[in-house]
Amino acid sequence: MSAHGVSAAALACGVLTLGLSTPAFAQVGDDCAAPIAIVGLGRVPFDLTTATTGAQGQSEPLCNDFNLPGLTNDTWYTWTAPATGRLSITNCGYAIIDSKIAVYEGTGCPTASALVCNDNDFCSGPSRLEFPCVAGRTYTLQLGLHPGALPASGYLMMQLAPLPVVVATVTNPATGVQYSLLSQSGWHAAEAAARSLGGHLATIGDAAEQAWVHQTFSSYANQQRNLWLGYSDELLEGSFVWTSGELGGYTNFTGAGADNYGGVENWVHTVAAQGGAWNDNTSTTNNWGLVELPNPAYAAFCLGDGSAAACPCGNQAPTGTTGGCMNSLNSSARLSAQGTASVSLVADTLRLVGTGMPNAPALYFQGTTQQSAGVGVAFGDGLRCAGGTIVRLATKANAAGVSFYPGAGEQPVSVRGLVLAPGTRTYQVWYRNSAAFCTAATFNLTNGLQVLWQ
C-alpha cells in the first residue's frame, strides 16, 4: 500500500489518517484469492448486500461468538502497512450492521490463524479491533456478518498510531525480575511492544508479586494507572491463559471482574482504584501495558515464525510467535521455563512448560547444542532444534494442550539431565500430532529453549 510519503514525524504526532474520497467499491473481493487492495488509510467503503459466503475463514477460533465462528456475506481486502504501529479498524458509527472483522498476516487465502478478530466490542453490532502492524508487511482483512445478520453497506475507518513506548523500568528487589511500564494503548499493541522488548505482558504468580506491582506502578509518577497483564481468554471463553506460557493458579479478580460484560471482554488489566484488583475488558481500551522482561538464563531459539529454517510444508507461525511451526490445532506449540536453573540440587527449581499441543504424548528432551547453529532442521511437521548429546527427560501426557517437567515426585531437571556444572543446555518437546495435517508425519515439535545453568 502507498502511504504517499508518510514520515516518522507524522506518526510521532499521534493517529494518522488519510481520507479517501473514492466511491463505494463494486462488488469484488468476494473470494480470498482475489481481494480488494486498500490504498491509504481513513474511510474505506464496503457493500455486503451482494456478497456471498465463502468457504475460507469460517472456523477461526478468535471469531467464535455464541458458538458461531463464521463470517457470512464476507468480502476480502489486502492492506500493506506504510509504517510500524498499531492499526485500528472500525465500522462503529459508519454502518448499521452486525459485522465481524478478522485480520490475517500475508496475502492469499488464510493458512494460519487470525492475528485478531472482533464481533461487537460495545458497538451494538458494528465491529472494532486493533492490532500491531509492521512497515512493508501485507495483511489480509475479512469483513463479514455475524451469522443470521442482515447485509448492509457502509464504511470502515482505518487509523494508524505508534506502538506504545517504555515509560519506566523497575526491578523487583525481592525477585530480581525487571518490569517496564508502557505508554497507553490497547492490549494487542501492548503485547506487541512487550515482545519487541523480548518479553511479554506481565504474569502475576502470587499475592506478593501482585502487591509489589500495584504499589510500584498503579500510581507511578502520581498518576493513577490501570495496567494490562498478559492474561486473556481470547481463544476460549472462561479459559484464561498467560501469554508467557507460564502456568499458575493465582488470580485477583473481585466481584464481577471476569464477567465478560457485553460478551466482548477477554483481556485482563488491574484496576488502580480497586487496589489493583483484576478486571476483564475490551482489547481496544487504553491502559498502560506492564511488561515482564525475560530471565536472561532462558532464551527461546529456532522459532517457527520464519526467522529460523523453513517449516516443512508452509506451516509457518505468524511473525513474532515464540513457539514452533503450526500444528493441526492451528497453534504454535511453545516451550518456556519457570524457576531457577541451578546445579545445586536444593536450589534447582527449573520447570519446563509446554503449551499449545494436542492432548497426546509429549517427549521432553535435553541437548548440548543448538541444531544447525540455532536455525534447526525440518523434522516431521516441525523443526529439530536441540542437538548434540541427547537425554530423554520424560514422556508426559498433555491435558488441555499443556504439560510440564518435572511434576510432583519427579527428579529435578539437573538430576535427570546430569547437569553437574554450570553451562548451557538446550531443550525441546517432541509431541504426537496424528491428525491429517502438513506432511505424512504424525509428530511436531516446540521451539528450542537454551538454559544457562549456574
Buried (B, 14 or more C-beta within 10 A) or exposed (E): BEBEEBEEEBBEEEEBBBEBEEEEBEBEBBBBEEBBEBBBBBBBBBBBEEBEBBEBBBEBBBBBBEEBBBBBBBBBBBBBBBBBBBBBBBBBEBBEBBBBBBBBBBBBBBBBBBBBBBBBBBBEBBBBBBBBBBEEEBBBBBBBBBBEBEBBBBBBBBBBBBBBEEBEEBEBEEEEBBBBBBBBBBBBBBBBBBBBBEBBBBBBBEEEBBBBBBEBBBEBEEEEBBBBBBBBBBBEBEEBBBBBBBBBEEBBBBEEBBEBEEEBBBBBBBBBEBEBBBBBBBBBBBBBBBBBBBBEBBBBBBBBBBBBBBBBBEBBBBBBBBBBBBBBBBBBBBBBBBBBBBBEEEBBEBBBBBBBBBBBBBBBBBBBBBBBEBBBBBBBBBBBBBBEEEBEBBBBEBEEBBBBBBEEEBBBBBEBBEBEEEEBBBBBBBBBBEEEBBBEBBBBBBBBBBBBBE
